[in-house]
Structure formats: structure tokens, C-alpha cells
Amino acid sequence: MGYRKKKRITGSRSFRTPSTFPLILLLVILLFSAISLFLSSTVFQDHLVLRELFLFLAMSLLLLFIGVVASYLRIHNWIERLLILVVIIGSITAAIGFAHTVFQLYEDIGDYEARKFNVIEGIPSTLTYGSKNGPDYVSSIMIDNKKINVAHLNITAKSYKDHFKGKSIRLKYLSHSKFAVSIEKNE
């Protein structure tokens, strides 16, 4: 019998249609990512750990989705193949990094609900700027060689400069994920 051409989803010749199981897997990944984003932005808005956990889970799933979709591209040029390989490896590596943060946040749920926070005090030695909020927001603070994530507290560079610059501060943070719960001036 003759060779039967596979149906394509799009008119593009650079994308081959995945078989049924990978297509269903892609849809499930996309669905779980959308549910995670919904939970992060609406349902768990007041619970720091669950909000960040579902946000990082959604980012991890979206990057995994990009990596799987990129693996179905038909590329003939060796430079494009190398670029797609870099995209696949990069997205899967970033997905694993985000998943690692998800597991750390999951371990912190009990401590957050019991209000068992670690405390560090001192004058910050290093500030990192640029986060999910933009380049003028403080992303992390380092005190005594311990880096604490503060991006979710939405501290602008101007606000930090006005209230905390050069002063001793007290950070309450979660032990596994190193996410700050609160920041205040140390009196």
C-alpha cells in the first residue's frame, strides 16, 4: 500500500502533529498550568506559601510545555536545530529549577501556618534588583552570607532606600525556601 501522509494541525510544514498520547499530555500540562495560575492569583492570594507554590508550579509546567512543543519542530538547518536544542534544554532546566522551589515551599507550609519563622538581623551586605515585578524592585537581600528572597513583598528600590538603606533590619523568613515573610527596621 501507498505511504499515507499524516494530517497536520497547522498549515506550517515545520511542525509535525504529535500522536494522540503526546497531544493529550500537552493539553493536560496546559490545563494544570492554567489551574495553578488561577489558584495562585485568586484562591490563595492571602496565603504566601500556597500562592508562591502554585505560581512556581505554573511556571514550571509552562516551561515544560514549551520544551515538549519545541521537540516536535522539524528543522533542517543545523543552526536552527542547535537553537531548538538550546531552547529545549533551557526550558526543561528552568522547569526543574522552578519545581525545586515548589518542593521547598511545600516543606514550608507547616511552618508558615504554625508561624514558625527564622529571624535574621543586621545591615544588608548585598541587594539584588529585578524580579517578576520589574527591574526597580528588590529581589533578594543578603545578610551574614544568607540570601533571602523578598520579590513577593513588592519592595521598590525607592521605598527600600527611603526606609531601610544603611539601617539594621529584621527579616522573618521560611527555613526551606528562604522566602521572607516580613521585613522591619531593627530598633
Long-range contacts (C-beta under 8 A, 24 or more apart in sequence): 13-74, 14-73, 14-74, 14-75, 15-72, 15-73, 15-74, 16-72, 16-74, 18-72, 22-68, 22-72, 25-68, 26-65, 26-68, 26-69, 29-61, 29-64, 29-65, 29-68, 30-61, 30-65, 32-57, 32-61, 33-57, 33-58, 33-61, 33-62, 33-65, 34-58, 36-61, 47-112, 48-112, 48-152, 48-179, 48-181, 49-105, 49-108, 49-109, 49-112, 49-174, 49-177, 49-179, 50-109, 51-152, 52-101, 52-105, 52-152, 52-177, 52-179, 53-102, 53-105, 53-106, 53-109, 56-98, 56-99, 56-101, 56-102, 56-105, 57-98, 57-99, 57-102, 59-95, 59-98, 60-94, 60-95, 60-96, 60-98, 60-99, 60-102, 61-95, 63-91, 63-92, 63-94, 63-95, 63-98, 64-91, 64-92, 64-95, 66-91, 67-91, 67-92, 67-95, 101-177, 104-176, 104-177, 105-174, 105-176, 105-177, 105-179, 107-176, 107-177, 108-174, 108-175, 108-176, 108-177, 108-179, 111-174, 111-175, 111-176, 112-174, 112-181, 117-172, 117-173, 117-174, 117-181, 118-172, 118-173, 118-174, 118-175, 119-170, 119-171, 119-172, 119-173, 120-144, 120-146, 120-148, 120-170, 120-171, 120-173, 121-168, 121-169, 121-170, 121-171, 121-186, 122-168, 122-169, 122-186, 123-166, 123-167, 123-168, 123-169, 124-164, 124-169, 127-160, 129-157, 141-169, 141-171, 141-180, 141-183, 143-169, 143-171, 146-178, 147-178, 148-173, 148-178, 148-179, 148-180, 149-177, 149-178, 149-179, 149-180, 150-180, 150-183, 152-179, 152-180, 153-180, 153-182, 153-183, 155-183
